[in-house]
Amino acid sequence: MGNVRARVTGDGVVIEGLRGAPLVLAGPSLRSACSCAACRDPGSGQNLLDPALIDPAIVPTSVAIDVDGALVAVWPDGHESRHARAWLDARTESGVPRPLLWDAMLQDTLPHHDHDAARADPAALYRFLADVRDRGFAILGGVPCRDAEVERAAELFWYVRETNYGRHFDVLVKPDPNNLAYTARALPGHTDNPYAEPVPGLQLLHCLAQSDEGGDNTLADGFAAAERLRREDRAAFDVLARVPVAYRFSDAGADLRSERPVIQCDRVGRVTVVHVNDRSFRGPVGPAAEARAFYAAYRRFIGLVRDPAAMVRIKLAPGDLLVMDNRRTLHGRAAYEAGRGLRHLQGCYADAGGLASKLRVLARELGYGHADTGLPGADRERDAAEHLLGILARRGDESYLGEPISQLEHALQAAHAAELAGAPMPLVVAALFHDVGHFLHDLPEDCAEQGLDSRHEDAGGAVLARTFGPEVAEPVRLHVDAKRYLASAEPWYLGVLSEASILSLRLQGGPFDDVARAAFKARPHAEAAIALRRWDDAAKVPGAATPGLNHYRPMVLATARAG
C-alpha cells in the first residue's frame, strides 16, 4: 500500500515507508503476535500459541503488504499471519503517545472539561482523559459538591486505589495533623507518596470549598524539567536517574519506606516517572562519594521545577476536580489563613494503567484507530502538532542567529506577515514553523560563522511532513532555495538581506545560475516558498507587535488534522 515495503532478513522483517525510521520486527516477536483464531482465543483474546514453543531463530519464508496496508507473513510450516496497518503504526515511534511538555505558557489554555459532558458523551470523556495522559493533568468542572464525589469521578475511568489515607481523604486544616498537607502552610511542588509500593499513578483533588485569599494550587511539568536538565546538564540528569533516594512516612498506624531514583526512564531513555517530595525525603542511598554529586544535581533540578516560568497557577473553584499524573506533575499550594474562610478539598488515588485502559476501550467504541494505542489518527496529528508548538514555546527565547530578536519573535513576525497578506492557513503555519529545523540539529548556534550549513530547511521540512500536508512542509523545505532564487532573479534583493542572512546565503550555495533558477520556478510549491521567503526576510524587527503563540494554535491543530 503506497510506499510501504517489507522484506525478510536473517533476523526477521524490515518494514520501510512507515513514519520515522524503518520498523524492524524480530521473527519470533512477529510470529507470537499472530491474532488468528488458531493462535489467539477469539473470545478472551488470550494466547493459544505458547510463546515458549516458538523457535528463537524463526523467520517468515515470505512477506507482503496487502491492499489494506497490512503485513502478511507466511511461516515455514505454512501458517499465514496478518498484521494490520494500525498494529504496525503502533510499533513505530509515531505510534507511541508522547507527552506534551509545557511550562507557564500553558496558563491561558489550561485543559478544562465539563463533568456532565464527560459522563454523557464517550467522546468528551475520551478528550478529558487524553489530556490527562498527554499533559499530565486536566480539570473537570461542574462536579457536584458532595461528600465522596471524588470517588465517583475516579470510577468514570477505573477504580479507587485505597491507601493508608483511606478510599478518599479530606485536605483541610486538622488538629494534630500527620501530614503537612493538613495545615495551612505553603507546600512546594511535589509528587505524592513516593514511600508507597507501588506509588499511586493518579491523584484526584475535588474542591468543595475555597478560601478567598491564598490556597492557589501550582503545577509544574516534571517531564519538561527533566528533559531540560538532560539538555543542559547531562551529568546531573544521569545522577538523578541512577542514584536511589530513601523516602519514608510514619505515623501511629503506618511506617512506609521505599528507595527509588528521582528520575526514571524506559529502555530507550524516555523519561517515564519523576519522584519529588521534600517532606518524606530521607536522602540518597549509596556510596558517600555520590552524595555531593546527587545534592548538586537535585538542587539544579528543583530549581527548574520551582522556577515561576515553569509553573501554572490554578485557583480551584467549588466543583472543580483536578486529575494529575502523580508520576509526572508536581503540585504545590500557596499558604492561606485558616481562619479566613474554609478551604476544603477531597482527594483520592487511582491507577494510571486504568486510565490508559479506559482510553483504549473508548477508542475501540468510538472507532479511533487501533485498540493497542487508543489513538485516533487525528489525535496522533494533534499530538505531533502540539509537540512542535511546545518546541517554539520552550526554545523560542534563544537568539535568532545573529539577529537582534529571538527565535520565537522571528517565527511570530513571519506568521503575522503571512496572515496580514491573506495567505491560506497552511502557509501561515509554514511561516510559523519555517525555522523549526534550527532546533533539530546538534550544531552550535554560531555554526554559520564556523562555515557550517545546518541544512535546517531539510530537517524542518521532513519533520513537518510527518504531521502536515505538502502545503506546509514544501514551502519550508524550499525557503532556502527561494532565497537563492530571489538573489538571482532580483538584482536589488541582496540589498534587503541582513549580514547574517548574506553569510548563510554563501554557505547555502549562493545565487542560482540560470538553469537552477528556471528549475526552481517550475517546482509545485515555488511561489509559496518565495512568499514565505519574503516574510522571513522582513521578520527581524526588534519589538514588533504580533499576536502570541496561542493565537496560532487553532490554525496549527486544524491544519494538522487536515494534513
ZAMARGU-4260 file (C-alpha; in steps of 0.2 Angstrom, whole numbers, plus 5000, padded with zeros to 4 digits):
<rodrens>
0) 5000/5000/5000 | 5008/5017/4995 | 5026/5017/4998 | 5026/5004/5012 | 5038/4989/5008
5) 5043/4974/5018 | 5057/4962/5016 | 5064/4947/5026 | 5081/4947/5034 | 5091/4935/5043
10) 5083/4940/5060 | 5066/4945/5055 | 5056/4958/5045 | 5061/4976/5040 | 5046/4987/5035
15) 5050/5004/5026 | 5039/5018/5022 | 5030/5020/5039 | 5033/5036/5048 | 5050/5038/5056
20) 5064/5025/5054 | 5062/5008/5047 | 5052/4996/5058 | 5062/4980/5062 | 5052/4966/5069
25) 5061/4950/5076 | 5054/4934/5068 | 5049/4926/5085 | 5040/4943/5090 | 5031/4943/5074
30) 5026/4925/5075 | 5019/4927/5093 | 5009/4942/5088 | 4998/4932/5076 | 4980/4935/5081
35) 4971/4922/5071 | 4959/4910/5079 | 4972/4896/5079 | 4984/4907/5089 | 4973/4918/5100
40) 4956/4914/5108 | 4943/4924/5099 | 4933/4926/5115 | 4945/4931/5128 | 4959/4937/5116
45) 4971/4927/5126 | 4986/4917/5118 | 4983/4899/5112 | 5001/4899/5105 | 5013/4896/5119
50) 5027/4908/5116 | 5040/4896/5124 | 5037/4884/5109 | 5042/4897/5096 | 5059/4894/5088
55) 5070/4908/5093 | 5078/4908/5075 | 5061/4908/5066 | 5059/4920/5051 | 5045/4921/5038
60) 5048/4912/5021 | 5039/4927/5013 | 5031/4944/5017 | 5020/4956/5008 | 5010/4972/5011
65) 4991/4969/5006 | 4979/4982/4998 | 4974/4987/5016 | 4992/4991/5021 | 4993/4975/5032
70) 5008/4964/5033 | 5005/4947/5028 | 5019/4934/5033 | 5020/4916/5028 | 5029/4904/5040
75) 5040/4889/5037 | 5025/4877/5042 | 5013/4886/5030 | 5005/4896/5043 | 5000/4914/5037
80) 4998/4928/5049 | 4991/4945/5045 | 4996/4961/5055 | 4985/4976/5052 | 4992/4993/5047
85) 4987/5001/5063 | 4996/4987/5073 | 5012/4992/5063 | 5010/5010/5066 | 5008/5007/5084
90) 5025/4999/5084 | 5034/5014/5076 | 5039/5029/5086 | 5025/5039/5079 | 5013/5027/5086
95) 5018/5030/5104 | 5008/5043/5113 | 5021/5056/5118 | 5019/5068/5132 | 5015/5086/5128
100) 5028/5096/5138 | 5023/5113/5145 | 5028/5127/5155 | 5020/5144/5161 | 5014/5147/5144
105) 5000/5135/5146 | 4992/5146/5159 | 4980/5154/5146 | 4975/5137/5138 | 4973/5125/5153
110) 4965/5109/5149 | 4947/5111/5156 | 4932/5100/5153 | 4914/5098/5158 | 4909/5085/5171
115) 4891/5082/5164 | 4898/5081/5146 | 4911/5068/5151 | 4898/5057/5159 | 4886/5058/5145
120) 4897/5058/5130 | 4911/5045/5127 | 4920/5057/5115 | 4920/5070/5128 | 4926/5058/5141
125) 4940/5052/5129 | 4946/5070/5126 | 4947/5073/5145 | 4956/5058/5149 | 4968/5061/5134
130) 4973/5077/5141 | 4977/5069/5157 | 4988/5057/5148 | 4996/5069/5136 | 4999/5084/5148
135) 4999/5076/5165 | 4984/5084/5171 | 4966/5091/5167 | 4952/5100/5176 | 4934/5093/5176
140) 4922/5107/5180 | 4905/5106/5187 | 4907/5091/5198 | 4893/5090/5212 | 4900/5097/5229
145) 4895/5081/5238 | 4905/5070/5250 | 4915/5056/5242 | 4910/5063/5224 | 4929/5062/5221
150) 4927/5043/5221 | 4913/5043/5209 | 4923/5054/5197 | 4938/5041/5198 | 4925/5027/5194
155) 4922/5037/5177 | 4938/5028/5171 | 4944/5015/5184 | 4944/5010/5202 | 4949/5020/5218
160) 4966/5015/5224 | 4964/5013/5243 | 4980/5019/5253 | 4984/5022/5271 | 4974/5038/5270
165) 4958/5028/5266 | 4947/5027/5250 | 4947/5046/5250 | 4954/5060/5261 | 4950/5077/5266
170) 4963/5091/5263 | 4959/5104/5276 | 4967/5111/5292 | 4966/5097/5305 | 4971/5097/5323
175) 4987/5086/5326 | 4990/5083/5308 | 5000/5068/5302 | 5004/5077/5286 | 5008/5095/5282
180) 4995/5094/5269 | 4983/5095/5283 | 4989/5113/5288 | 4988/5130/5280 | 5006/5130/5276
185) 5013/5133/5258 | 5018/5117/5250 | 5032/5117/5236 | 5029/5106/5221 | 5029/5088/5224
190) 5023/5071/5219 | 5013/5061/5232 | 5018/5045/5242 | 5035/5041/5234 | 5036/5030/5250
195) 5022/5018/5244 | 5024/5002/5235 | 5018/5005/5222 | 5017/5024/5220 | 4999/5029/5216
200) 4999/5033/5197 | 4985/5047/5198 | 4979/5059/5211 | 4962/5067/5210 | 4958/5083/5220
205) 4940/5089/5221 | 4936/5107/5228 | 4922/5108/5240 | 4926/5125/5247 | 4939/5138/5243
210) 4946/5152/5254 | 4945/5169/5246 | 4964/5173/5249 | 4978/5161/5246 | 4977/5142/5244
215) 4980/5143/5225 | 4987/5127/5218 | 5003/5127/5207 | 5008/5114/5194 | 5024/5110/5186
220) 5028/5098/5172 | 5042/5086/5179 | 5045/5078/5162 | 5048/5095/5154 | 5060/5100/5169
225) 5069/5083/5167 | 5071/5085/5148 | 5078/5102/5151 | 5090/5096/5164 | 5096/5082/5152
230) 5099/5095/5138 | 5108/5107/5149 | 5117/5096/5161 | 5118/5078/5156 | 5129/5073/5171
235) 5116/5079/5183 | 5102/5071/5174 | 5112/5054/5175 | 5115/5056/5193 | 5096/5058/5197
240) 5092/5044/5186 | 5105/5032/5194 | 5105/5036/5212 | 5090/5030/5223 | 5083/5041/5236
245) 5075/5034/5253 | 5058/5040/5256 | 5048/5037/5272 | 5031/5041/5280 | 5027/5036/5298
250) 5013/5039/5310 | 5004/5029/5323 | 4997/5016/5310 | 5009/5016/5296 | 5028/5015/5293
255) 5030/5016/5274 | 5048/5016/5266 | 5055/5014/5249 | 5070/5018/5238 | 5069/5025/5220
260) 5078/5037/5209 | 5071/5055/5206 | 5070/5052/5188 | 5066/5035/5179 | 5067/5031/5161
265) 5062/5017/5150 | 5073/5006/5140 | 5075/5019/5126 | 5079/5033/5138 | 5062/5042/5138
270) 5058/5050/5155 | 5043/5040/5162 | 5042/5044/5181 | 5048/5059/5192 | 5048/5057/5211
275) 5049/5073/5221 | 5043/5075/5239 | 5053/5086/5251 | 5043/5081/5266 | 5047/5062/5265
280) 5064/5064/5258 | 5077/5055/5268 | 5092/5056/5257 | 5102/5047/5243 | 5106/5029/5245
285) 5123/5023/5241 | 5142/5027/5242 | 5145/5043/5251 | 5156/5049/5237 | 5140/5051/5226
290) 5131/5061/5239 | 5139/5078/5234 | 5135/5075/5216 | 5117/5070/5220 | 5114/5085/5230
295) 5121/5097/5217 | 5110/5088/5204 | 5095/5088/5214 | 5097/5107/5218 | 5098/5110/5200
300) 5083/5100/5196 | 5072/5108/5210 | 5077/5125/5204 | 5069/5120/5187 | 5053/5114/5193
305) 5051/5128/5205 | 5055/5142/5193 | 5040/5153/5190 | 5042/5151/5172 | 5039/5133/5173
310) 5023/5134/5183 | 5004/5137/5181 | 4993/5143/5195 | 4975/5137/5197 | 4963/5144/5209
315) 4951/5129/5210 | 4933/5134/5212 | 4920/5123/5221 | 4915/5109/5209 | 4932/5109/5200
320) 4941/5092/5200 | 4959/5091/5196 | 4966/5075/5190 | 4985/5073/5189 | 4998/5061/5184
325) 5007/5058/5200 | 5022/5051/5192 | 5024/5067/5182 | 5015/5083/5188 | 5022/5092/5203
330) 5008/5100/5213 | 5010/5113/5226 | 5000/5125/5236 | 5001/5143/5242 | 4999/5147/5260
335) 4982/5153/5267 | 4975/5159/5283 | 4965/5145/5291 | 4953/5157/5300 | 4948/5167/5284
340) 4936/5156/5275 | 4936/5137/5273 | 4947/5128/5261 | 4941/5110/5259 | 4947/5098/5245
345) 4944/5079/5245 | 4956/5068/5236 | 4959/5050/5231 | 4971/5040/5221 | 4969/5028/5206
350) 4980/5018/5194 | 4987/5026/5178 | 4985/5010/5170 | 4967/5010/5172 | 4965/5027/5164
355) 4976/5020/5149 | 4964/5005/5148 | 4949/5016/5148 | 4956/5026/5134 | 4959/5010/5123
360) 4941/5004/5127 | 4934/5021/5122 | 4945/5021/5106 | 4938/5004/5101 | 4920/5010/5104
365) 4922/5027/5095 | 4932/5019/5081 | 4948/5028/5085 | 4962/5019/5077 | 4970/5003/5084
370) 4964/4997/5102 | 4983/4994/5107 | 4987/5013/5105 | 4970/5021/5109 | 4975/5035/5097
375) 4964/5040/5083 | 4974/5047/5068 | 4968/5064/5071 | 4975/5063/5089 | 4992/5057/5083
380) 4992/5073/5072 | 4987/5084/5086 | 5000/5077/5097 | 5013/5080/5085 | 5007/5097/5081
385) 5007/5101/5100 | 5024/5095/5101 | 5030/5107/5088 | 5021/5121/5097 | 5030/5116/5113
390) 5047/5117/5104 | 5044/5135/5100 | 5037/5138/5117 | 5052/5131/5126 | 5066/5136/5115
395) 5059/5152/5107 | 5069/5163/5118 | 5085/5158/5110 | 5093/5171/5100 | 5090/5171/5081
400) 5106/5168/5073 | 5115/5184/5074 | 5099/5195/5073 | 5093/5206/5087 | 5077/5196/5090
405) 5073/5179/5097 | 5068/5163/5088 | 5050/5165/5094 | 5049/5183/5089 | 5055/5179/5072
410) 5043/5165/5070 | 5028/5176/5076 | 5033/5190/5065 | 5034/5179/5049 | 5017/5171/5053
415) 5009/5188/5057 | 5015/5194/5040 | 5008/5179/5031 | 4992/5182/5040 | 4991/5200/5036
420) 4994/5196/5017 | 4979/5184/5017 | 4989/5169/5015 | 4980/5152/5016 | 4980/5144/5033
425) 4993/5131/5029 | 5005/5144/5023 | 5003/5154/5039 | 5008/5138/5048 | 5023/5136/5037
430) 5028/5153/5041 | 5027/5150/5059 | 5037/5134/5058 | 5049/5139/5044 | 5064/5138/5055
435) 5060/5124/5067 | 5074/5114/5059 | 5086/5125/5069 | 5081/5116/5084 | 5083/5099/5076
440) 5102/5098/5074 | 5117/5097/5087 | 5127/5110/5078 | 5132/5126/5089 | 5122/5142/5087
445) 5137/5150/5078 | 5139/5136/5065 | 5137/5148/5051 | 5152/5158/5057 | 5161/5142/5058
450) 5157/5139/5040 | 5144/5125/5043 | 5127/5124/5034 | 5115/5116/5046 | 5103/5112/5032
455) 5089/5117/5043 | 5076/5118/5029 | 5078/5099/5025 | 5076/5095/5044 | 5061/5106/5046
460) 5053/5101/5030 | 5055/5082/5035 | 5048/5084/5052 | 5033/5095/5046 | 5029/5082/5033
465) 5025/5069/5046 | 5011/5080/5053 | 5005/5092/5039 | 5002/5091/5021 | 5014/5097/5007
470) 5006/5114/5008 | 5015/5117/5025 | 5031/5106/5023 | 5036/5110/5005 | 5037/5129/5007
475) 5048/5126/5022 | 5059/5114/5013 | 5061/5126/4999 | 5063/5143/5008 | 5082/5142/5007
480) 5081/5139/4988 | 5069/5153/4987 | 5082/5165/4994 | 5095/5158/4981 | 5081/5161/4968
485) 5077/5179/4973 | 5096/5183/4974 | 5097/5178/4956 | 5081/5184/4949 | 5080/5201/4958
490) 5096/5212/4957 | 5090/5223/4972 | 5086/5208/4983 | 5104/5206/4991 | 5101/5224/4997
495) 5087/5219/5009 | 5096/5204/5017 | 5104/5206/5034 | 5123/5202/5036 | 5119/5186/5045
500) 5107/5181/5030 | 5121/5185/5017 | 5133/5174/5027 | 5121/5160/5027 | 5117/5163/5008
505) 5136/5160/5004 | 5135/5143/5014 | 5119/5138/5006 | 5127/5139/4988 | 5124/5157/4983
510) 5113/5164/4970 | 5106/5151/4957 | 5113/5151/4940 | 5100/5152/4925 | 5097/5134/4924
515) 5094/5131/4943 | 5083/5147/4943 | 5072/5140/4930 | 5071/5123/4938 | 5066/5130/4955
520) 5052/5141/4947 | 5045/5126/4939 | 5043/5117/4956 | 5025/5115/4963 | 5027/5125/4979
525) 5039/5138/4972 | 5028/5153/4973 | 5023/5149/4991 | 5041/5147/4996 | 5045/5164/4988
530) 5031/5172/4998 | 5037/5163/5014 | 5055/5169/5010 | 5050/5187/5009 | 5040/5186/5025
535) 5056/5178/5033 | 5067/5192/5027 | 5056/5205/5034 | 5053/5196/5051 | 5068/5203/5060
540) 5061/5219/5068 | 5065/5221/5087 | 5050/5225/5097 | 5037/5222/5083 | 5020/5219/5089
545) 5012/5202/5085 | 4999/5190/5091 | 5006/5177/5104 | 5009/5159/5100 | 4992/5154/5107
550) 4984/5164/5093 | 4991/5152/5080 | 4987/5136/5090 | 4970/5133/5082 | 4977/5135/5065
555) 4991/5123/5068 | 4979/5110/5075 | 4966/5112/5061 | 4980/5111/5048 | 4987/5095/5056
560) 4970/5087/5056 | 4968/5091/5038 | 4985/5085/5033
</rodrens>
